[in-house]
């Protein structure tokens, strides 16, 4: 069977937060991460959603885990059946998950596919989704495998995302901050704005007191990232939300006004895996510069 898109497929995981339509329009395949609660394991986006995590979080303790081996094998099998011979794999940052290392081991066992697993590092959530979409657009336009690997690495370096979370409680539950810090942040209504460094580690980009101030700060940070980038390069914008659809729409509209001229703007919703660690009422945005001339968007 010959693929309608060419030889190269993109495989990412469910933390990419892409709307379903992109998996139909482009050669992108998605691997579900695992969310656990007690003895029960759920495939992210298949057997559990972020909304269900949010509903149950106040009284239940969720954790996350690697994709199941059978799901990884099934994803590679589906790619081969669809007529692809080469795969760019874009998992969640290796600093946040062992998924990338696990996939490299499994990929080395395949003899029917040429597979390159690339650490997405700083491209979490919809930033990872934008990376997958842009890579798929280059692949569908005929870019060769070796060149695409290099372009993807460059796009990772040229992608910056920011996330404002409503509470520090779920980061505390996951052991990422202390209880005193979480309580102090809650009492003072401090909204941390997080970003991911070039090493894939989550850090604090800014803090704001209250939701309105945090919203404005997100726009400021995205605008500053645009100003700090090369003025003559095309760029993409991204927006995501978690259980905050109306604010996500507002952020999308304001980002378009604040940073005009983007090549494409991609909006998604947080997946169950990230919902476990970040909790509800999340907003995020970011920018991706393109140093290699991009193909036309269909």
C-alpha positions in Angstrom: 0.0 0.0 0.0 1.3 3.4 -0.9 0.9 6.3 1.5 -0.9 9.4 0.0 1.6 11.6 1.9 4.9 10.0 0.9 7.4 7.9 2.9 7.5 9.7 6.2 5.0 9.4 9.1 5.1 11.4 12.4 4.4 9.6 15.6 3.7 11.6 18.8 2.0 10.9 22.1 -1.2 12.0 23.6 0.4 14.9 25.4 0.6 16.8 22.1 -3.0 18.1 22.7 -3.9 18.2 19.0 -7.5 18.4 17.8 -8.6 15.2 16.1 -8.8 16.7 12.7 -5.0 16.9 12.4 -4.7 13.1 12.5 -7.0 12.9 9.5 -5.4 15.7 7.5 -1.7 14.8 8.0 0.5 11.7 8.3 0.4 12.0 12.2 -0.2 9.1 14.5 -0.8 9.3 18.2 0.3 7.0 21.0 -1.7 7.1 24.3 0.2 7.7 27.5 -1.2 6.0 30.6 -3.1 7.6 33.5 -3.5 5.5 36.6 -5.8 5.7 39.6 -5.3 3.0 42.3 -5.0 -0.3 40.4 -6.8 0.9 37.3 -4.9 2.1 34.2 -6.5 4.2 31.5 -5.2 5.1 28.0 -5.1 8.9 27.7 -7.7 10.1 25.2 -9.1 6.6 24.7 -10.3 5.5 28.1 -10.1 8.7 30.0 -10.2 12.4 29.2 -9.0 15.6 31.0 -12.6 16.4 32.0 -12.9 13.2 33.8 -9.6 13.7 35.6 -10.7 17.2 36.6 -14.1 15.8 37.9 -12.4 13.2 40.0 -9.2 15.0 41.1 -10.7 16.5 44.3 -11.2 13.1 45.9 -8.9 10.7 44.0 -5.2 10.5 43.4 -4.0 10.1 39.8 -0.6 9.3 38.5 0.9 8.9 35.0 2.9 6.2 33.3 4.6 5.1 30.0 2.6 3.9 27.0 1.9 0.2 27.0 4.2 -2.0 24.9 1.3 -3.4 22.9 0.2 0.2 22.0 3.7 1.1 20.8 3.8 -2.1 18.6 0.3 -1.4 17.3 1.2 2.2 16.4 4.3 1.1 14.4 2.3 -1.7 12.8 -0.4 0.8 11.7 2.3 3.1 10.2 3.8 0.3 8.2 0.3 -0.9 7.0 -0.5 2.6 5.9 2.5 2.5 3.5 5.1 4.5 5.3 8.7 3.3 5.6 10.2 6.1 7.8 9.1 7.5 11.1 9.9 10.7 13.0 8.9 10.0 16.7 8.2 13.1 18.8 7.4 12.1 22.4 7.1 14.2 25.6 10.4 15.6 26.8 12.8 13.1 28.3 13.2 15.4 31.3 9.5 14.9 32.1 9.0 11.3 31.0 10.9 8.1 30.2 8.7 7.6 27.1 11.5 8.7 24.7 14.0 6.3 26.0 11.5 3.5 26.0 10.5 4.2 22.4 14.2 4.2 21.3 14.6 0.7 22.6 11.5 -0.6 20.9 12.3 1.2 17.7 15.7 -0.5 17.5 13.8 -3.8 17.2 11.9 -2.9 14.1 13.4 -4.0 10.8 10.5 -2.8 8.6 10.8 0.9 9.5 13.5 3.5 9.6 12.8 5.2 12.9 14.2 8.4 14.5 13.1 9.2 18.0 13.8 12.9 18.8 13.6 14.3 22.3 11.0 17.2 22.0 12.6 18.9 25.1 10.9 22.3 25.3 7.8 21.6 23.1 5.2 20.4 25.7 1.5 20.2 25.1 0.3 22.2 22.1 3.9 23.2 21.4 4.6 19.5 20.8 1.4 19.4 18.7 2.6 22.3 16.6 6.0 20.5 16.1 4.2 17.4 14.9 2.0 19.3 12.5 4.8 21.4 11.0 7.0 18.3 10.7 4.1 16.5 8.9 3.6 19.4 6.6 7.3 19.3 5.6 7.1 15.5 5.1 3.9 15.7 3.0 5.6 18.4 0.8 8.4 15.9 0.0 11.2 16.7 2.4 13.7 13.9 2.7 14.1 12.0 6.0 17.6 13.2 6.9 16.8 16.8 6.2 13.5 16.6 8.2 15.4 15.3 11.2 17.6 18.4 11.1 14.7 20.7 10.6 12.8 19.2 13.5 15.8 19.6 15.9 16.0 23.3 14.8 12.3 23.8 15.3 12.5 22.4 18.9 15.2 25.0 19.7 12.9 27.7 18.1 9.8 26.9 20.0 8.8 28.6 23.3 5.7 27.9 25.3 4.2 29.4 28.5 1.6 28.0 30.8 -0.4 29.7 33.6 -1.9 27.3 36.1 -4.6 28.1 38.6 -3.3 26.2 41.6 0.0 24.7 42.8 -1.8 21.9 44.5 -1.4 19.2 41.8 2.3 20.0 41.4 2.6 19.5 45.1 0.8 16.2 45.0 3.2 15.1 42.4 6.2 16.0 44.6 7.4 18.9 42.4 7.0 21.6 45.0 6.7 21.7 48.8 3.5 22.0 50.8 4.4 25.4 52.3 5.0 26.9 48.8 1.7 25.5 47.6 -0.3 26.8 50.5 1.4 30.2 50.3 0.6 30.5 46.6 -3.0 29.6 47.2 -3.5 32.1 50.0 -1.9 34.9 48.0 -3.7 34.0 44.8 -0.3 33.7 43.1 -0.6 32.3 39.6 2.8 30.9 38.4 3.6 31.1 34.7 5.7 28.2 33.7 8.0 27.6 30.7 10.2 24.8 29.6 13.9 25.4 29.1 16.2 24.0 26.4 17.0 21.0 28.7 13.3 20.1 28.9 13.0 21.1 32.6 9.9 23.1 33.8 10.8 26.5 35.3 9.0 29.6 36.3 8.9 32.4 33.7 6.9 34.8 35.9 4.3 35.1 38.6 1.1 37.1 38.7 -1.5 37.8 41.4 -4.9 36.9 40.2 -6.3 35.5 36.9 -6.5 38.8 35.0 -2.9 39.7 35.8 -1.8 36.2 34.7 -3.7 36.5 31.4 -2.0 39.8 30.7 1.4 38.4 31.6 1.0 35.5 29.2 0.5 37.9 26.4 3.5 39.9 27.5 5.7 36.9 27.6 4.6 35.7 24.1 5.1 39.2 22.7 8.6 39.4 24.2 9.5 36.0 22.7 8.4 37.2 19.3 10.4 40.4 19.7 13.5 38.4 20.8 13.3 36.2 17.7 14.5 36.8 14.2 12.3 39.6 12.7 12.3 38.2 9.1 11.3 34.6 9.9 7.8 33.1 9.5 6.3 31.9 12.7 3.5 29.9 14.1 1.4 30.6 17.3 -0.2 28.1 19.7 -2.9 28.4 22.4 -4.2 25.8 24.8 -6.5 25.6 27.7 -7.6 23.1 30.4 -11.3 23.3 31.5 -11.3 27.0 30.5 -12.6 27.1 27.0 -13.9 30.7 27.1 -10.6 32.0 28.3 -8.9 29.9 25.7 -11.0 31.6 23.0 -10.2 35.0 24.5 -6.5 34.3 24.6 -6.6 33.2 21.0 -8.3 36.4 19.9 -5.9 38.6 21.9 -2.8 36.8 20.8 -3.8 37.3 17.1 -4.2 41.1 17.8 -1.0 41.3 19.8 1.2 39.3 17.4 -0.2 39.7 13.9 1.3 37.9 10.8 1.5 34.3 12.0 1.6 31.6 9.4 -0.8 29.5 11.3 -2.3 29.5 14.8 -3.1 26.1 16.5 -5.4 25.8 19.4 -5.8 22.6 21.5 -7.0 21.4 24.9 -4.9 19.8 27.6 -4.9 16.0 27.7 -5.5 13.8 30.7 -1.8 13.2 31.4 -0.9 16.9 31.8 -4.2 17.5 33.6 -3.1 15.1 36.3 0.0 17.3 37.1 -1.3 20.7 36.4 -5.0 20.7 37.4 -7.9 22.7 35.9 -8.1 26.3 34.7 -4.9 26.3 32.7 -4.0 28.6 29.9 -1.0 28.4 27.6 0.4 30.0 24.5 3.6 30.0 22.6 5.5 30.7 19.4 7.5 28.6 16.9 10.0 30.2 14.4 10.6 28.5 11.1 14.2 28.9 9.7 13.5 26.5 6.8 10.9 27.9 4.3 7.7 26.2 5.1 5.3 24.6 2.5 2.0 26.3 1.8 -0.7 25.5 4.4 -3.6 23.6 2.7 
